[in-house]
Amino acid sequence: MARYSESGLPLEPVYGPEALAGWDPAQRLGRPGDYPYTRGIYPSMYTGRAWTMRQYAGFGTARESNARYRQLIEHGTTGLSVAFDLPTQMGHDSDTPIAAGEVGKVGVAIDSVEDMDVLFGGIPLGAVSTSMTINAPAALLLLLYQLVGEQQGVAGDQLNGTVQNDVLKEYIARGTYIFPPQPSLRLTADIFRYCRAEIPRWNTISISGYHMAEAGASPVQEIAFTLANGIAYVRTAIAAGMDVDDFAPRLSFFFVARTTFLEEIAKFRAARRIWARVMREEFGARNPKSQMLRFHTQTAGVQLTAQQPEVNLARVTVQGLAAVLGGTQSLHTNAFDEAIALPTDKAARLALRTQQVLAYETDVTATVDPFAGSYAVEAMTDEVEAATVELMGRVADMGGAVAAIERGFQKDEIERNAYRIAQETDAGERVVVGVNRFRTDEEEAYEPLRVDPEIEARQAERLAALRAGRSGSAVTAALGALRKAAEGTDNVLYPMREALRAKATVGEVCDALRGVWGTYVPTDAF
């Protein structure tokens, strides 16, 4: 019976030299750290140091999340990764009616610089690397982080981390957008310029395929649509007057790692090769760092199951190993209980221990790109690359990522693939252990972590105290300056920073921009 990869590409039972006919290994492979970086972006990769071990965490109040971060650091996490709740992601304060029932549920609630100060209390920002999964209001959270750094005596040029800041994928797969595409892209370019001047070590964007994969994208769709979005961001920055080598070294990407082990390794290798070629040949990037596709990986949340949740430990191990063998720069491994609720302390610790076992008990860090020259992986890399380039060409023919988004192309393609996966799972053609095969009659009792329902009231009290204790006239003046910048062409991050310094809230700042730029309404919303 014929088998096919997640992307629908044929899988052969045996791969041999004929799979690489006309293929010159010396020319195609090169060495790690050399263009086109198929074998990794650094010559030594993990033989010099392991990947950054991040654990995505955040829930409830800033104080509760701070306690979790301290635990993770004590257990060996080398980078923090912040999850924000839905009101924060959508630019709403915790005490607004639209936020009811969602405060602190899927991440931490951040309404002001005071919350951000509590979130990182006792954590030296000059000594940690912090990734923040925030998109439409990314500029605000980055500036809040900078302001907390100032309070700690840490200058902007000492801050190190990443802000996701990838709003295009929100229109495609995730939905936490605020503004229409064009002002959102303008805000992205403003972040690029601001960070180059004020926070030069910061990675200004993490262009994400992960959320598209969670929505049902195949590996080919994931990297094709992600790289197409990356091209749109590069073009936006160049159109704003920036030289490609001034900002491209700070671009980064965010991908998923599935259980389809071999195709995932091939996917990462193909993505590096395509991006290197695009940056050098299409945009004329001269700096090798501008050509390197640096990426963070998270194991596939969508593949976790609530049935027999301990089996997720095996899934996450395989997924994490695929990311490592694919050459990721940092990794988050999901906790086994995340299909049920927010992870417990024990589950979060086990997820981190999984990475530590891979790094310190296996030999995968002893050699760079151990699958190089594999008939199967090299053939798959070529096939994934070819299919990705073809799909990227379809996006380009529509006028680029934004034009394709406005036509609903990427969303439709992903939904079709998600439907195919659901059909195969329901029919038993796609085996999901513990769900449609190898089930048990009785599931073990499991006590999930629950968020305190009083969090919403406590956040509302904090906001009331904040507003009562600040200078209302200073906030009003600062928000007026922000609106003026948004109406013109000045970089909005400078007046935004001063508004946040004056203790304007996240919701107030976003409302000021909504008043100028409007909000996005998808074409299929009617």
VOZAMAR-49363 format. One line per 2 residues: number of its first residue (from 1); their letters; for each residue x, y, z of C-alpha. Coordinates in nm, 2 decimals, decimal comma, always signed. Example, Ala and Ser with C-alpha at 12.3 -4.5 7.8 and 13.67 -1.06 7.14 Angstrom:
REM VOZAMAR-49363
1 = as = +1,23/-0,45/+0,78  +1,37/-0,11/+0,71
***
This chain:
REM VOZAMAR-49363
1 = ma = +0,00/+0,00/+0,00  +0,14/+0,34/-0,10
3 = ry = +0,22/+0,58/+0,17  +0,24/+0,96/+0,16
5 = se = +0,40/+1,23/+0,37  +0,21/+1,49/+0,57
7 = sg = +0,25/+1,71/+0,26  +0,11/+1,45/+0,03
9 = lp = +0,44/+1,36/-0,12  +0,50/+0,99/-0,20
11 = le = +0,71/+0,79/+0,05  +0,93/+0,52/-0,10
13 = pv = +0,99/+0,19/+0,10  +1,35/+0,20/+0,00
15 = yg = +1,57/+0,50/-0,11  +1,89/+0,45/-0,29
17 = pe = +2,13/+0,63/-0,52  +1,87/+0,66/-0,79
19 = al = +1,67/+0,90/-0,56  +1,96/+1,14/-0,59
21 = ag = +2,03/+1,10/-0,96  +2,24/+1,38/-1,10
23 = wd = +2,31/+1,50/-0,75  +2,65/+1,62/-0,65
25 = pa = +2,69/+1,59/-0,27  +2,98/+1,83/-0,25
27 = qr = +2,80/+2,10/-0,44  +2,45/+2,05/-0,29
29 = lg = +2,54/+1,99/+0,07  +2,84/+2,21/+0,14
31 = rp = +2,95/+2,24/+0,50  +2,76/+2,35/+0,80
33 = gd = +2,77/+2,73/+0,84  +2,82/+2,78/+0,46
35 = yp = +2,56/+2,91/+0,21  +2,29/+2,79/+0,15
37 = yt = +2,30/+2,65/+0,51  +2,12/+2,32/+0,44
39 = rg = +2,33/+2,16/+0,70  +2,29/+2,43/+0,96
41 = iy = +2,37/+2,80/+1,00  +2,67/+2,76/+1,23
43 = ps = +2,98/+2,55/+1,16  +2,98/+2,37/+1,50
45 = my = +2,60/+2,38/+1,57  +2,54/+2,19/+1,90
47 = tg = +2,90/+2,05/+1,93  +2,99/+2,39/+2,07
49 = ra = +2,68/+2,46/+2,28  +2,33/+2,32/+2,30
51 = wt = +2,02/+2,49/+2,16  +1,84/+2,74/+2,38
53 = mr = +1,59/+2,56/+2,60  +1,28/+2,77/+2,63
55 = qy = +0,96/+2,68/+2,81  +0,65/+2,88/+2,70
57 = ag = +0,47/+2,98/+3,02  +0,23/+3,24/+3,15
59 = fg = -0,10/+3,22/+3,33  -0,32/+3,41/+3,57
61 = ta = -0,16/+3,72/+3,72  +0,19/+3,85/+3,67
63 = re = +0,28/+3,74/+4,02  +0,18/+3,38/+3,95
65 = sn = +0,37/+3,37/+3,62  +0,68/+3,52/+3,78
67 = ar = +0,68/+3,23/+4,03  +0,66/+2,98/+3,74
69 = yr = +0,95/+3,16/+3,56  +1,17/+3,14/+3,87
71 = ql = +1,10/+2,77/+3,90  +1,19/+2,71/+3,53
73 = ie = +1,52/+2,90/+3,57  +1,60/+2,70/+3,88
75 = hg = +1,54/+2,38/+3,68  +1,78/+2,48/+3,40
77 = tt = +1,57/+2,68/+3,15  +1,81/+2,90/+2,95
79 = gl = +1,54/+3,13/+2,80  +1,20/+3,25/+2,90
81 = sv = +0,90/+3,24/+2,67  +0,60/+3,45/+2,77
83 = af = +0,24/+3,35/+2,70  -0,01/+3,64/+2,72
85 = dl = -0,39/+3,60/+2,78  -0,64/+3,68/+2,50
87 = pt = -0,74/+4,03/+2,62  -0,37/+4,13/+2,61
89 = qm = -0,32/+3,97/+2,27  -0,62/+4,17/+2,14
91 = gh = -0,52/+4,50/+2,30  -0,79/+4,51/+2,56
93 = ds = -0,77/+4,59/+2,93  -0,87/+4,32/+3,18
95 = dt = -1,17/+4,53/+3,31  -1,34/+4,58/+2,97
97 = pi = -1,66/+4,38/+2,90  -1,51/+4,21/+2,60
99 = aa = -1,24/+4,05/+2,83  -1,49/+3,89/+3,06
101 = ge = -1,41/+3,52/+3,12  -1,07/+3,53/+2,95
103 = vg = -0,85/+3,72/+3,19  -0,54/+3,51/+3,27
105 = kv = -0,68/+3,19/+3,11  -0,44/+3,11/+2,82
107 = gv = -0,16/+3,33/+2,94  -0,07/+3,61/+3,17
109 = ai = -0,27/+3,93/+3,20  -0,06/+4,24/+3,13
111 = ds = -0,24/+4,58/+3,14  +0,04/+4,82/+3,23
113 = ve = +0,40/+4,88/+3,31  +0,32/+4,79/+3,67
115 = dm = +0,21/+4,44/+3,57  +0,53/+4,40/+3,35
117 = dv = +0,74/+4,50/+3,65  +0,58/+4,23/+3,86
119 = lf = +0,61/+3,97/+3,59  +0,99/+4,01/+3,58
121 = gg = +1,05/+4,09/+3,94  +1,37/+3,94/+4,06
123 = ip = +1,47/+3,83/+3,71  +1,77/+4,02/+3,58
125 = lg = +1,67/+4,12/+3,23  +2,04/+4,18/+3,13
127 = av = +2,12/+3,81/+3,20  +1,82/+3,63/+3,04
129 = st = +1,69/+3,59/+2,69  +1,31/+3,64/+2,67
131 = sm = +1,07/+3,55/+2,38  +0,73/+3,71/+2,38
133 = ti = +0,45/+3,55/+2,18  +0,26/+3,87/+2,10
135 = na = +0,16/+4,00/+1,76  -0,08/+4,29/+1,70
137 = pa = +0,03/+4,48/+2,02  +0,39/+4,35/+2,00
139 = al = +0,53/+4,71/+2,01  +0,36/+4,78/+2,34
141 = ll = +0,49/+4,47/+2,52  +0,84/+4,52/+2,38
143 = ll = +0,83/+4,88/+2,51  +0,70/+4,77/+2,85
145 = yq = +0,99/+4,52/+2,87  +1,23/+4,80/+2,79
147 = lv = +1,08/+5,02/+3,06  +1,12/+4,75/+3,32
149 = ge = +1,48/+4,70/+3,20  +1,53/+5,07/+3,26
151 = qq = +1,39/+5,04/+3,61  +1,64/+4,76/+3,68
153 = gv = +1,93/+4,97/+3,54  +1,96/+4,76/+3,22
155 = ag = +2,01/+4,97/+2,90  +1,83/+4,88/+2,58
157 = dq = +2,15/+4,76/+2,42  +2,18/+4,50/+2,69
159 = ln = +1,84/+4,34/+2,63  +1,83/+4,02/+2,44
161 = gt = +1,52/+3,83/+2,32  +1,25/+3,80/+2,05
163 = vq = +0,91/+3,95/+2,00  +0,69/+3,75/+1,77
165 = nd = +0,54/+4,05/+1,59  +0,40/+3,84/+1,30
167 = vl = +0,06/+3,98/+1,23  +0,02/+3,84/+0,88
169 = ke = -0,03/+3,48/+1,01  -0,30/+3,62/+1,24
171 = yi = -0,51/+3,69/+0,93  -0,44/+3,35/+0,79
173 = ar = -0,47/+3,11/+1,09  -0,50/+3,25/+1,44
175 = gt = -0,73/+3,56/+1,45  -0,57/+3,78/+1,72
177 = yi = -0,54/+4,08/+1,49  -0,64/+4,43/+1,57
179 = fp = -0,56/+4,67/+1,28  -0,59/+4,62/+0,90
181 = pq = -0,29/+4,47/+0,72  -0,13/+4,80/+0,59
183 = ps = -0,11/+4,99/+0,92  +0,00/+4,66/+1,08
185 = lr = +0,29/+4,63/+0,84  +0,37/+5,00/+0,90
187 = lt = +0,39/+4,92/+1,27  +0,62/+4,62/+1,20
189 = ad = +0,86/+4,85/+1,00  +0,85/+5,10/+1,29
191 = if = +0,96/+4,82/+1,53  +1,25/+4,73/+1,30
193 = ry = +1,37/+5,09/+1,29  +1,32/+5,14/+1,66
195 = cr = +1,51/+4,83/+1,77  +1,80/+4,90/+1,54
197 = ae = +1,85/+5,23/+1,72  +1,74/+5,15/+2,07
199 = ip = +1,75/+4,77/+2,13  +2,00/+4,64/+1,87
201 = rw = +2,03/+4,29/+2,01  +1,66/+4,22/+1,99
203 = nt = +1,51/+3,99/+1,73  +1,24/+4,21/+1,59
205 = is = +1,01/+3,94/+1,45  +0,96/+3,57/+1,47
207 = is = +0,78/+3,48/+1,15  +0,56/+3,20/+1,24
209 = gy = +0,45/+2,88/+1,07  +0,36/+2,72/+1,40
211 = hm = +0,01/+2,86/+1,42  -0,06/+2,77/+1,06
213 = ae = +0,05/+2,41/+1,13  -0,18/+2,41/+1,44
215 = ag = -0,47/+2,51/+1,22  -0,40/+2,22/+0,99
217 = as = -0,13/+2,33/+0,74  +0,09/+2,06/+0,59
219 = pv = +0,47/+2,09/+0,63  +0,49/+2,23/+0,28
221 = qe = +0,21/+2,48/+0,34  +0,37/+2,58/+0,67
223 = ia = +0,70/+2,68/+0,53  +0,57/+2,82/+0,20
225 = ft = +0,32/+3,05/+0,36  +0,57/+3,15/+0,64
227 = la = +0,85/+3,23/+0,39  +0,60/+3,42/+0,17
229 = ng = +0,51/+3,63/+0,48  +0,88/+3,68/+0,55
231 = ia = +0,92/+3,82/+0,20  +0,63/+4,06/+0,26
233 = yv = +0,80/+4,19/+0,58  +1,13/+4,24/+0,40
235 = rt = +0,96/+4,43/+0,12  +0,78/+4,65/+0,37
237 = ai = +1,10/+4,74/+0,55  +1,29/+4,81/+0,22
239 = aa = +0,99/+5,03/+0,10  +1,02/+5,22/+0,43
241 = gm = +1,38/+5,31/+0,34  +1,58/+5,05/+0,52
243 = dv = +1,87/+4,86/+0,37  +1,82/+4,48/+0,38
245 = dd = +2,14/+4,42/+0,57  +2,03/+4,67/+0,84
247 = fa = +1,74/+4,46/+0,96  +1,76/+4,11/+0,81
249 = pr = +2,01/+3,97/+1,06  +1,75/+4,02/+1,33
251 = ls = +1,47/+3,83/+1,15  +1,39/+3,49/+1,30
253 = ff = +1,13/+3,22/+1,24  +0,91/+2,99/+1,44
255 = fv = +0,81/+2,64/+1,32  +0,64/+2,33/+1,45
257 = ar = +0,79/+1,99/+1,50  +0,55/+1,70/+1,43
259 = tt = +0,58/+1,33/+1,49  +0,65/+1,26/+1,12
261 = fl = +1,02/+1,26/+1,20  +1,19/+1,23/+0,87
263 = ee = +0,98/+1,48/+0,68  +1,02/+1,73/+0,96
265 = ia = +1,40/+1,71/+0,94  +1,38/+1,76/+0,57
267 = kf = +1,14/+2,05/+0,61  +1,38/+2,25/+0,83
269 = ra = +1,67/+2,18/+0,59  +1,47/+2,29/+0,29
271 = ar = +1,34/+2,60/+0,46  +1,70/+2,72/+0,53
273 = ri = +1,80/+2,66/+0,17  +1,50/+2,85/+0,02
275 = wa = +1,54/+3,15/+0,25  +1,91/+3,18/+0,19
277 = rv = +1,85/+3,18/-0,19  +1,56/+3,43/-0,16
279 = mr = +1,76/+3,68/+0,05  +2,08/+3,66/-0,16
281 = ee = +1,92/+3,65/-0,51  +1,60/+3,84/-0,47
283 = fg = +1,69/+4,10/-0,21  +2,07/+4,12/-0,27
285 = ar = +2,16/+4,06/+0,10  +2,54/+4,07/+0,13
287 = np = +2,57/+4,00/+0,50  +2,57/+3,62/+0,56
289 = ks = +2,36/+3,67/+0,87  +2,09/+3,82/+0,65
291 = qm = +2,08/+3,50/+0,45  +2,06/+3,27/+0,76
293 = lr = +1,72/+3,13/+0,86  +1,73/+3,12/+1,24
295 = fh = +1,43/+2,96/+1,40  +1,27/+2,85/+1,72
297 = tq = +1,07/+2,53/+1,73  +0,78/+2,41/+1,95
299 = ta = +0,65/+2,06/+1,95  +0,31/+2,01/+1,80
301 = gv = +0,03/+2,10/+2,04  -0,23/+1,99/+1,80
303 = ql = -0,10/+1,63/+1,81  -0,13/+1,61/+2,19
305 = ta = -0,43/+1,40/+2,31  -0,65/+1,42/+2,61
307 = qq = -0,69/+1,04/+2,60  -0,40/+0,86/+2,77
309 = pe = -0,21/+1,19/+2,81  +0,11/+1,02/+2,93
311 = vn = +0,16/+0,89/+2,57  +0,22/+1,26/+2,48
313 = la = +0,56/+1,22/+2,66  +0,67/+0,99/+2,38
315 = rv = +0,52/+1,21/+2,11  +0,70/+1,52/+2,25
317 = tv = +1,03/+1,33/+2,26  +1,01/+1,23/+1,90
319 = qg = +0,91/+1,58/+1,80  +1,18/+1,75/+2,00
321 = la = +1,44/+1,51/+1,85  +1,32/+1,60/+1,50
323 = av = +1,37/+1,97/+1,57  +1,72/+1,91/+1,71
325 = lg = +1,82/+1,70/+1,41  +1,67/+1,96/+1,18
327 = gt = +1,90/+2,23/+1,33  +1,68/+2,45/+1,55
329 = qs = +1,83/+2,74/+1,74  +1,59/+2,71/+2,03
331 = lh = +1,32/+2,47/+2,14  +1,01/+2,45/+2,36
333 = tn = +0,88/+2,10/+2,44  +0,51/+2,08/+2,53
335 = af = +0,39/+1,94/+2,86  +0,21/+1,61/+2,84
337 = de = -0,11/+1,75/+3,00  -0,16/+2,05/+2,77
339 = ai = -0,44/+1,89/+2,58  -0,64/+1,90/+2,91
341 = al = -0,54/+2,23/+3,07  -0,25/+2,46/+3,15
343 = pt = +0,05/+2,24/+3,25  +0,11/+2,15/+3,61
345 = dk = +0,45/+2,22/+3,76  +0,54/+1,85/+3,73
347 = aa = +0,44/+1,83/+3,37  +0,63/+2,15/+3,28
349 = rl = +0,94/+2,01/+3,46  +0,92/+1,68/+3,27
351 = al = +0,90/+1,88/+2,94  +1,22/+2,06/+3,02
353 = rt = +1,38/+1,73/+3,13  +1,30/+1,59/+2,79
355 = qq = +1,52/+1,85/+2,63  +1,80/+1,80/+2,88
357 = vl = +1,80/+1,42/+2,81  +1,83/+1,49/+2,44
359 = ay = +2,11/+1,74/+2,50  +2,31/+1,56/+2,77
361 = et = +2,24/+1,19/+2,75  +2,23/+1,12/+2,38
363 = dv = +2,50/+1,17/+2,12  +2,30/+1,40/+1,89
365 = ta = +2,52/+1,69/+2,00  +2,84/+1,52/+1,91
367 = tv = +2,82/+1,58/+1,53  +2,66/+1,83/+1,30
369 = dp = +2,37/+1,73/+1,07  +2,40/+1,36/+1,12
371 = fa = +2,14/+1,29/+0,84  +2,35/+1,46/+0,57
373 = gs = +2,38/+1,24/+0,27  +2,09/+1,01/+0,38
375 = ya = +1,92/+0,89/+0,06  +1,58/+0,93/+0,22
377 = ve = +1,63/+1,26/+0,40  +1,81/+1,43/+0,10
379 = am = +1,54/+1,31/-0,14  +1,27/+1,44/+0,09
381 = td = +1,45/+1,77/+0,14  +1,45/+1,82/-0,24
383 = ev = +1,09/+1,72/-0,27  +0,98/+1,95/+0,01
385 = ea = +1,18/+2,23/-0,14  +1,03/+2,19/-0,49
387 = at = +0,67/+2,17/-0,36  +0,73/+2,47/-0,13
389 = ve = +0,88/+2,68/-0,41  +0,58/+2,60/-0,63
391 = lm = +0,33/+2,70/-0,36  +0,53/+3,02/-0,29
393 = gr = +0,51/+3,10/-0,66  +0,13/+3,07/-0,65
395 = va = +0,13/+3,33/-0,37  +0,36/+3,56/-0,56
397 = dm = +0,14/+3,53/-0,87  -0,15/+3,67/-0,67
399 = gg = +0,06/+3,98/-0,58  +0,23/+3,85/-0,26
401 = av = +0,13/+3,74/+0,08  -0,10/+4,04/+0,17
403 = aa = -0,29/+4,02/-0,16  -0,33/+3,64/-0,12
405 = ie = -0,45/+3,69/+0,24  -0,72/+3,94/+0,12
407 = rg = -0,84/+3,67/-0,12  -0,85/+3,41/+0,15
409 = fq = -0,60/+3,19/-0,04  -0,38/+3,06/+0,25
411 = kd = -0,68/+3,02/+0,48  -0,87/+2,81/+0,23
413 = ei = -0,57/+2,59/+0,15  -0,50/+2,52/+0,52
415 = er = -0,87/+2,45/+0,59  -0,88/+2,20/+0,30
417 = na = -0,57/+2,02/+0,44  -0,72/+2,02/+0,80
419 = yr = -1,04/+1,86/+0,66  -0,84/+1,59/+0,49
421 = ia = -0,66/+1,51/+0,81  -0,98/+1,49/+1,00
423 = qe = -1,14/+1,26/+0,74  -0,83/+1,03/+0,75
425 = td = -0,84/+1,02/+1,13  -1,21/+0,95/+1,15
427 = ag = -1,17/+0,67/+0,89  -0,88/+0,52/+1,09
429 = er = -0,65/+0,57/+0,79  -0,44/+0,80/+1,01
431 = vv = -0,35/+0,63/+1,34  -0,37/+0,83/+1,66
433 = vg = -0,26/+0,61/+1,94  -0,51/+0,61/+2,22
435 = vn = -0,78/+0,78/+2,01  -0,87/+0,56/+1,72
437 = rf = -0,63/+0,27/+1,79  -0,50/+0,11/+2,11
439 = rt = -0,77/+0,26/+2,33  -0,84/+0,17/+2,69
441 = de = -1,18/+0,13/+2,85  -1,09/+0,33/+3,16
443 = ee = -0,88/+0,65/+3,17  -0,68/+0,73/+3,48
445 = ay = -0,81/+1,03/+3,68  -0,61/+1,34/+3,63
447 = ep = -0,63/+1,67/+3,82  -0,55/+1,96/+3,59
449 = lr = -0,42/+2,30/+3,69  -0,71/+2,55/+3,72
451 = vd = -0,68/+2,93/+3,70  -0,83/+3,11/+4,00
453 = pe = -1,16/+3,27/+3,88  -1,09/+3,57/+4,11
455 = ie = -0,80/+3,69/+3,89  -1,03/+3,90/+3,68
457 = ar = -1,16/+4,10/+3,98  -0,80/+4,14/+4,11
459 = qa = -0,68/+4,28/+3,78  -0,97/+4,52/+3,77
461 = er = -0,88/+4,64/+4,12  -0,51/+4,69/+4,01
463 = la = -0,63/+4,89/+3,70  -0,85/+5,11/+3,92
465 = al = -0,56/+5,18/+4,15  -0,33/+5,25/+3,86
467 = ra = -0,57/+5,51/+3,71  -0,63/+5,67/+4,04
469 = gr = -0,26/+5,71/+4,11  -0,13/+5,84/+3,78
471 = sg = -0,14/+6,18/+3,62  -0,45/+6,19/+3,39
473 = sa = -0,32/+6,50/+3,21  +0,01/+6,34/+3,13
475 = vt = -0,16/+6,03/+2,99  -0,40/+6,24/+2,78
477 = aa = -0,11/+6,44/+2,63  +0,09/+6,13/+2,56
479 = lg = -0,20/+5,95/+2,39  -0,26/+6,27/+2,18
481 = al = +0,11/+6,26/+2,07  +0,07/+5,89/+1,97
483 = rk = -0,24/+5,96/+1,76  -0,06/+6,25/+1,58
485 = aa = +0,23/+6,01/+1,50  -0,01/+5,75/+1,37
487 = eg = -0,18/+6,00/+1,15  +0,15/+6,10/+0,99
489 = td = +0,47/+5,91/+0,91  +0,67/+5,94/+1,23
491 = nv = +0,78/+5,62/+1,42  +0,49/+5,56/+1,66
493 = ly = +0,71/+5,36/+1,91  +0,86/+5,68/+2,06
495 = pm = +0,53/+5,85/+2,16  +0,40/+5,50/+2,25
497 = re = +0,69/+5,45/+2,49  +0,62/+5,78/+2,66
499 = al = +0,25/+5,70/+2,69  +0,33/+5,36/+2,86
501 = ra = +0,59/+5,53/+3,08  +0,31/+5,77/+3,19
503 = ka = +0,11/+5,45/+3,29  -0,13/+5,45/+3,00
505 = tv = -0,27/+5,10/+2,98  -0,24/+4,85/+2,69
507 = ge = -0,61/+4,90/+2,61  -0,58/+5,28/+2,61
509 = vc = -0,28/+5,28/+2,37  -0,45/+5,03/+2,14
511 = da = -0,77/+5,23/+2,14  -0,58/+5,54/+2,04
513 = lr = -0,45/+5,35/+1,74  -0,79/+5,20/+1,66
515 = gv = -0,92/+5,55/+1,64  -0,67/+5,63/+1,36
517 = wg = -0,62/+5,31/+1,18  -0,95/+5,13/+1,24
519 = ty = -0,99/+4,75/+1,30  -0,97/+4,46/+1,06
521 = vp = -1,29/+4,28/+0,96  -1,22/+3,95/+0,76
523 = td = -1,38/+3,91/+0,42  -1,57/+3,60/+0,53
525 = af = -1,72/+3,77/+0,84  -2,05/+3,86/+0,66
***
